[in-house]
Amino acid sequence: MLVGYSDWLGYGHPDRAARWAQRLEVNRPEILYFRAHLLPACPAYVARPGPMPMPDGVPDLAHPVVATSPALVLDALARARDLQGWKMFTWLSDQAPPHEPGFLAGMPVAVKDLIAINGAPTSGGSAAVDGKPAQRDAEVVARLRRAGAVFMGATNLHELAYGITSDNPRFGRVVNPVALDRIPGGSSGGSAAAISAGIVNGALGTDTAGSIRVPAACCGVVGFKPTYDVLPRAGVMDLSPSLDHVGPMGRTVADTAAVFAAMLDLPAIPAWQYRSLAGRRIARLTGYFDHPVDPTLRQAVAEAMSALAQDGANCSVAQIDGMDAAPSIQFNTICAEASATYSELLQQRGEALGEDVRTRLEIGNFLPGHWYVKAQKMRRQLAENVNAAFGQADFLLCPTMRVPAPPVGAAQVEIEGASYPLHTAVTQLTMPFNLTGLPAISVPWNLTPDGVPLALQLIGKGGSDWQVLAVAARLEHLSPWRNQHPLAQQS
């Protein structure tokens, strides 16, 4: 059947049918769920930019970045070269570049290799992309440059940002600096690893199903997905445009907030932090977000809720109706949009793509167009259900992933006595907030007994980005991680 359909589409490649069938089998649960549910009688979801985030305080220079000297930048570049075997970068600057006199004060920043840096190659981590030097900065890079950032290089990623291991067929597998035998997460694995290795203070990533928050969780750093399209994507390679977000990562929440302020093109870092959480309503997500979950992460959530309550927060629990539909909605949205984005590349240079990404792009050909429409109607219902949860809470809390960073090479993950595909364990708790466009941040909480980071995810209403950062900073301050890890102690 697949061979005949591919031939009818004019794509051909009958020799690849077994790989298509194998990948579709991995996604059988999402497909069966989708078939079993009726078309909702509601309008389709339309991805629109969220409201511009505003801090509670008055913009000022209350939290300036400490100036970085050219010598420290050169030291960071030397460290990056010493660690080339960890495959964190696809391109490194050959000098300590000058910087503008902005509020980032020479902060070393790395940029995911699908975000244009003027004069640097942009490859998307793929041999199928020419990777010619960019003729201009992406808009977010231009804004960072004006704020005084120093660009160290372009970071490695899962090819075309379409995966979660950052095992790149062109540039090599990114190593997780804090857990060498565990995946660094993806697709922004190189950005997270460069921070975790102490090379840069901040980095840029993109997030379509969790590609900022997942590597942040795996590598023990902070990763922030802002409200949908409050940051411009001009000069950023698309994957799935209605799900794609560009955002900052950092050693700490404060570093991440500084980079976010620059990406918003603000003249200074706002006064955004809270002294306590008095009066803030925070709900722990149950149901879909609580099963299956590794026991170490369930314990981390319980500890965090207790600490937040002691800090003055009004804590409760919340369950979002219909959340079981999220994986099917995500599958039918990302497959259709990614295959459309890279249709010509697949036709013309498919053999140059890595096997996993090529197969994922190919199976998008086999999903009916009316499934995409149905997915957007289901997505509208999901967004309404998520927004209803904010009737009783200002912020929602859950683990970032169902498990700590899985071992390198794992295809399946054991959780509570059952086996799940890797992508299920890694992205199921992050991607609902790509579907709904809400701001969400991953913050390290603690370590497992064998030293693997445990991370928690905090979610807010659309446009509440600065408030999410403020609560995340309190969570970071209360965490055992704060006292255990040198990166968290440098702010």
ABEGO torsion letter per residue (X at the ends): XAAAAAAAAGAEGAAAAAAAAAAAAAAAAAAAAAAABBBBBBBBBBBBBBBBBBBABBBBAABBBBBBBAAAAAAAAAAAAAAAAAGABABBBABBBBBBBBAAGGBBBBBBBABBBBGBBBAGGBAABAGBBBABBBAAAAAAAAAGBBBAEBBBBBBGGBEAAGBBAAAEBBBBAABAABBAEOAAAAAAAAAAAGABABBBBBBAAGAAAAAAAAAGBBBBBBBBGABBABGBBBABAAABBBBBBBABAAAAAAAAAAAAGBABBBBABBABABGBBBBBBBEAAAOBBBAAAAAAAAAAAAAAAAAGBBBBBBBBBGAAAAAAAAAAAAAAAAAAAAAAAAAAAAAABBAAAAAAAAAAAABBAAAAAAAAAAAAAAAAAAAAAAAABABBBBBABABBBBBBGBABBBBGGBBBBAAAAAAAAAAAAAAAGBBBBBBBABBBAAGBBBBBBBBBBBGAAAAAAAAAAAAAAABAAAAABAAAAAX
